[in-house]
Each structure stands twice: as C-alpha cells, then as structure tokens.
Amino acid sequence: MKTSINGRNTDNVVDLFSGKTLSQLHDDRFIRLAPELDGLEILYSNDTSGDVLYSLQILAWGLRANGDVVALVPWLNDIVPCTDICDPLNGTWEGYYDPGIDEVFFEAPIHKVVELETAAEYYELQSEDDLSVIQEIPDTIGTHAVLSDNGFQSLTLTQVISWQLLQDGTILAMLADEDKVVSTPILPGDECLYPAQSSDSFRYFFQHQIANKIKAQDPEAMAAISLLVEQS
C-alpha cells in the first residue's frame, strides 16, 4: 500500500542522512511522550565492557506514529530511542531494567503503553506547522547540557529544564537563559527557555551523576570528555 504526506507519494523518496523513505520517517516520528517516574533504566554494553552491563536512567517513553513505544534517553548530543544508541565505543542497548525488583525486560511496560495511547487519542493535536510545540515535559533525571565555544578549553554545564515535542516529532532540550529569568523556580513553558540544539556552543548531554563529576574535575569523567573530543 502506498503512503503519502500532504497528498504526495513518499514511498520512493529517501532521506539522505537516515536512508529511510519519507513515509518511514513519518511513521517513525514521535507523537506523544510520557515521563518515566518509577526509576526504570536501560542496560547497555560497549566494546570495552566485556561481560559488564551499564545502566542509564530513562527520561521518557515515546509513542511513534506507527504505534511503537520505546524508551528515550539523552545520549551524546541528542535524545534517542534506546534501541538506536551508538557511541565511539559502539554502545549497544541490551534491555530495560527495574532496579526495584531486579528484573530485566525487553518491551515497554503495558501501563506506559496504555498511558501514551490514551493521551494521544484524547489530545490528538494536529498542526500544519512542523515546528509547533505539541507537548512539553519536565526533565526528571537531572540531565545537564555541556556548552563550550572555545574547543573544550572551558566548559559550562547547565541543567535541562524541560523537553519539547514538536509536530514533526523533533524533541528539544530546553535550557534557561539566565539573562531572561524573571521568577523562580523555572518551569516548563517559561519564556526564558531556549532549545539547547539551537546553540552553537552546545556539545553533549550528561545525566546528573556524570555532570557532578565533571564539575568536580573527576579524572575519570574528564578522560571521558577527552575521548569524546578526540572522536568529534
């Protein structure tokens, strides 16, 4: 069956960067987010981990236009579906993990699937403007953005306040412009917020544990930064 976007057949049009047809990209886009509030994590490995698995807190669960539900995590300079993680050491998703009951699983929890599907059906927001904001959720895992405009000679770490989901499925990390802060606490939707991805000085995302180590000049964390700089 042929698919179309705005009346145009997209089965034979391929995106240069992803290698997917435009219809695939349309179906893969995220249409609803649900914050992860129970401390669930992903497990991943890389070329140096051997039999060791690393864990990373899940930011949110995302519902795609095609009905799939997957966990989203801040990863390097983007927020990505956990199944798509990739880094200089060939990071690979290994599954989901519930530390409360020490259980590994591989499908999105049914309660999150129901939450997302119900919310998407209830709101069903549509806009002809791909850049319109259809949802904004708070950051609940302490994500920080690393900013540097001098080749990593100095770093600024700033906390991500919220994440915006746009009509086209793009997800943006919102940072506070300190010169525009009028009142505190700074909440999602505040006029002082701007997308990290729009800043020329934005480099990477880190969860709060690593961000705090970077602030403390921890040798292991600084070595990880050096590796990323070498790979960039």
SVG drawing of the C-alpha trace seen along z (x, -y; Angstrom):
<svg xmlns="http://www.w3.org/2000/svg" viewBox="-10 -39 52 51">
<polyline fill="none" stroke="black" stroke-width="0.4" points="0.0,0.0 1.3,-3.4 1.5,-6.1 1.5,-9.9 2.2,-13.0 0.2,-16.1 -1.1,-14.1 2.3,-13.2 3.6,-9.7 6.7,-9.2 7.5,-5.6 10.2,-6.3 11.7,-9.4 14.7,-8.5 16.2,-10.8 19.9,-11.3 21.0,-11.0 18.9,-8.2 18.5,-6.1 14.7,-5.8 11.9,-6.7 9.9,-9.8 6.9,-7.6 9.1,-5.6 10.3,-8.8 6.7,-10.0 5.6,-6.7 8.7,-6.7 8.1,-10.2 7.1,-10.6 3.6,-11.9 3.4,-11.7 5.8,-11.5 5.3,-10.1 7.9,-10.9 9.4,-7.9 8.6,-8.4 9.4,-5.0 13.2,-4.9 13.3,-2.4 16.6,-2.2 18.1,-0.8 21.0,1.5 23.8,1.2 27.2,2.5 30.1,1.4 33.4,2.7 35.3,2.3 32.6,3.6 33.2,7.3 30.5,9.1 29.7,5.9 26.4,4.0 26.0,0.3 22.7,-1.3 21.2,-4.7 18.1,-6.3 15.2,-6.6 13.9,-10.1 10.6,-9.2 8.7,-6.8 7.7,-7.8 4.8,-6.8 5.6,-6.7 3.0,-7.4 3.2,-3.7 2.1,-2.7 5.5,-1.5 6.5,-2.6 10.2,-2.9 12.3,-4.4 14.1,-7.7 17.5,-8.7 19.7,-11.7 22.7,-10.2 25.8,-12.3 24.3,-15.3 20.8,-14.1 17.8,-12.3 17.4,-8.9 15.4,-5.8 17.3,-3.3 17.4,-0.8 19.3,-3.3 22.1,-4.2 25.6,-4.3 28.8,-5.9 32.5,-5.9 32.8,-2.6 29.8,-1.0 27.3,-1.2 24.5,1.3 21.1,1.5 20.7,4.7 17.3,4.3 15.2,2.5 15.9,2.8 13.7,2.3 16.2,1.8 13.3,2.0 12.7,5.7 16.0,6.5 14.2,7.5 15.3,7.2 12.6,6.9 12.6,6.1 9.2,4.5 7.7,1.2 5.6,1.6 2.0,2.0 0.9,-0.8 3.1,-3.2 1.7,-1.9 -1.8,-2.5 -1.0,-5.9 0.6,-7.0 -2.1,-5.6 -4.9,-7.0 -3.3,-10.5 -2.6,-10.6 -6.2,-9.7 -7.6,-12.2 -5.5,-15.2 -4.9,-14.3 -3.2,-17.6 -2.6,-18.4 -0.9,-21.4 0.2,-22.3 3.3,-23.9 6.0,-21.2 7.7,-23.4 4.7,-23.9 5.0,-22.6 2.5,-19.8 3.9,-18.8 6.4,-19.8 7.5,-17.6 9.9,-18.4 13.3,-16.8 13.1,-14.4 16.5,-12.8 18.9,-15.8 20.1,-16.0 22.7,-18.6 23.9,-20.1 27.6,-20.7 28.3,-24.1 31.7,-25.1 32.5,-27.8 36.3,-27.5 37.1,-24.0 36.6,-22.5 39.2,-24.7 36.4,-25.6 33.0,-24.0 29.7,-25.3 27.2,-22.8 23.6,-23.9 20.6,-21.9 17.9,-20.9 14.6,-22.3 12.2,-20.5 11.8,-18.7 9.6,-20.0 8.0,-17.7 7.3,-19.4 4.7,-18.5 7.3,-16.8 8.5,-14.6 11.6,-16.5 12.5,-16.6 14.3,-19.7 16.1,-20.2 15.1,-23.5 17.7,-25.5 17.3,-28.7 18.8,-31.9 19.9,-33.4 19.6,-37.0 15.9,-36.4 14.9,-34.8 12.2,-36.8 11.0,-34.4 11.9,-31.1 11.6,-28.2 11.9,-28.0 9.1,-25.7 8.4,-24.2 7.0,-26.8 8.8,-29.7 9.7,-32.5 13.4,-32.3 13.8,-28.9 15.6,-28.2 16.5,-24.9 20.0,-23.6 20.2,-22.3 19.8,-25.8 23.0,-27.0 26.3,-26.9 28.1,-26.2 26.0,-23.1 28.1,-19.9 26.7,-17.0 24.1,-15.8 25.1,-14.1 22.9,-12.8 23.5,-14.4 25.9,-11.8 28.4,-12.5 27.7,-16.2 28.6,-16.4 31.8,-14.5 32.7,-16.9 32.0,-19.9 34.4,-18.3 37.0,-17.7 36.9,-14.0 39.8,-12.4 37.6,-9.6 34.9,-12.0 37.5,-14.3 39.1,-11.4 35.6,-10.6 35.3,-14.2 38.7,-14.0 37.7,-10.8 34.6,-12.5 36.6,-15.5 39.0,-13.2 36.1,-11.4 34.3,-14.6"/>
</svg>
